[in-house]
């Protein structure tokens, strides 16, 4: 049984708290504070990245209209976020369905590449096999420093793909990489808040992209939908 402190998860809870009612009050206070932090970061990031989102959406629209598809990838929690990106684009709640896939879902390919070559090429080798110049590479990372993402972007750039990074902190190595055409940065040092805001960025980018696309084959937007 671990004795490691979890105070960093619930900083508003007193260490000697024993009263159930007080504990629930502190938990509610902690949850409200985290929600407030997340909402303020989300709004600040969307405001700061507004023009950049519009530019990326326009670039992506040109690729899709040329017959391209989107490849999303990331590590750990960002791998599940990449899965969500692919699902949002292929099965949208409204708008036009677009070809997209996550490079983090095929366990056989991921483990084969990791075992036979190395984990740093698990995404770049997939792009080498499937990517075309009309396609789009989108990677999500909290740090922006993952070697396998940087190698994937280098491969995507060689192919001629549009390269888009979504990172946290100060953008990390992704923000400084010449292989990236666009890097959207969530300026925070909290992994939890970064990933929450990255999800909001993805949805804002997707909505902006839908506005750029031809209206043919679109699902009508429900009244009141964002």
C-alpha positions, 0 to 999 in steps of 0.5 A: 500500500502506497503512502505517497502524498496525493496533496497535489491533487487536492491542495484545498483539503486539509491533511488532518481533515476527519469530518465527512461534511468538511471533507466534502466541502473541501472536495467541492472547493477543490473541484470548483477551483480546478474548473475555474482554472481550466475555464480561464486558461481555455478562454485565454488560449482561444482568444490568443490563438484566434487568428492562428486557428483561422490560418490553420483551418484555411490551410487544412481546408485546402488539403482536404479539398485536394483529396488529403486526409488527416493523421493524428498522433500522440503519446499516453493521454495525448494518444487518446486525444489523437483518437478523439481527433480522428473520431471528430473529423470522421464522425462529426456532430454536424458539418462535413465528414472528413478522412482522418485516422489516429496512428496510435490505435494499431497495437500490432504496428506500434509494438512491431515498430517499437520492438524491431526498430525503436519507439522513436519511429512508431509514427514516422514509419507510419507516415512514410508508408501512408502519407502523401503530399496532400495530407495533414499531420497533427500531433498533440503533446503536453511538453512538445519534446517527444522525440517520436513526434519530432521525427514524425514531423520531420518525415511529414515535412519531407513528404510535403504534408501540412504539419500542425502541432498542439503543445503545452508549456512554452511549446517545447522543441515542437515550437522551435522545429523547422518541420512544423508549419503551425504550433498551437501552444497552451501556455500552462505548466499543468498537464491536466489543464493543458490537455483540457484546453487542447481539447477545446483548441481541437474543437475550435479548429475543427469548427473553423475548418467546417466554415472554410469547406464547401457546403456540399455533403454537410450535416446541418448544424443543430440550432444552438450548436457551438 
